[in-house]
Amino acid sequence: MSDNRVAEVQSPCIGVCAMDELSGMCHGCYRTIDEIKAWWDMGATAQQDLLVSLEQRQSASFD
């Protein structure tokens, strides 16, 4: 019998919850408030896609 369950995707929250007023993103995880609210209702694929976007946002913020 195969196990078809998808592994849970770890939340990107690092406990630094402070929203930047100009960008609308959290200083800790780079998500918007809407993305933070939606995280637990997203499927694993959508969560993984968002994590890729967050890495890009973080990289762009250091340029």
Stockholm file with secondary structure:
# STOCKHOLM 1.0

chainA/1-63         MSDNRVAEVQSPCIGVCAMDELSGMCHGCYRTIDEIKAWWDMGATAQQDLLVSLEQRQSASFD
#=GR chainA/1-63 SS CCCCCCCCCCCCCCSCCCBCTTTCBBTTTCCBHHHHHHGGGSCHHHHHHHHHHHHHHHHHHTC
#=GC SS_cons        CCCCCCCCCCCCCCSCCCBCTTTCBBTTTCCBHHHHHHGGGSCHHHHHHHHHHHHHHHHHHTC
//
